[in-house]
């Protein structure tokens, strides 16, 4: 395995090709597709959209941290929750505790391959704090705006690494990741915090307005099916809407260091009673 620690420190991301075998990817994707066969009732369907940040007012979203919850594309639902598209392409994502509550995702999240990468990254007591199955369905897969993962999962010092697994070929056409190489060296630009105003509708708010980033700072990072992209918590990245006819499924989870690191009590995801599950202990 290449020197992942030095490359992550240098570039803010690392591309590990053929991280999972085709049959392993197929098992993960099959588990993700199975969610579309047992959707929540119409009155319980919630949209996830990073553009208008509607979920900041949604208690369902904030209670999803240690559950398996369903989130739909805004273009997939009528106002009454009825589907405008086929169920197989209606979901935006399912999260946020797949790594612990679903046997297939748990198996791969705590696999020896993942543990080896964490060891190479010199993580001493890493824990998994969040996981998501992302659909990015053809035609309706929505944009994910420029962000840093540490805005939402802040630690002091910043010790966060995201594992992003391509379950389809992620291409320029079906909305692969755009990453600003080296941008992790500029610190955490803004944070997503508990709202201290008890009268406000928003449960969580950003402490600063969104910044403007030069498009020329980003480059597309294509990834074959089975590739793992490691993302430093501070690296800027985004993905465009998927207007192609091809899906771009991915499984992603976030790893934090817990030794000599403080996990912010203002983060939207808070650990369960027993703490976030430790990677090396499972």
Number of C-alpha atoms within 10 A of each C-alpha: 7 10 11 20 18 13 14 21 15 15 18 24 29 21 19 18 15 14 18 20 11 13 10 15 22 16 15 22 21 13 16 23 18 11 18 17 10 9 17 15 9 14 10 12 19 23 20 20 18 13 11 8 12 14 18 20 15 17 11 16 20 16 15 16 20 22 15 18 21 24 22 24 22 19 17 20 19 12 9 10 17 13 16 12 14 10 16 14 20 25 31 25 25 23 23 25 22 24 26 22 13 13 12 18 25 16 14 17 24 19 14 13 13 17 17 13 18 22 16 15 17 13 21 14 17 25 21 25 25 24 27 22 28 23 28 30 25 20 16 23 29 24 16 16 15 21 20 24 21 26 19 19 27 26 20 12 11 19 22 25 27 22 21 23 28 28 30 21 20 24 16 16 15 26 27 22 21 20 22 22 18 19 21 22 14 10 13 19 17 17 20 19 20 17 17 12 10 8 8 11 11 18 19 21 18 15 14 10 10 11 9 7 11 7 9 7 13 18 13 17 15 20 23 15 23 24 24 25 22 21 25 26 28 26 26 28 22 18 18 19 19 22 17 16 12 18 22 24 25 26 25 23 22 24 24 28 25 19 12 10 13 15 19 15 14 17 19 21 18 19 17 11 6 6 11 19 17 17 22 17 9 11
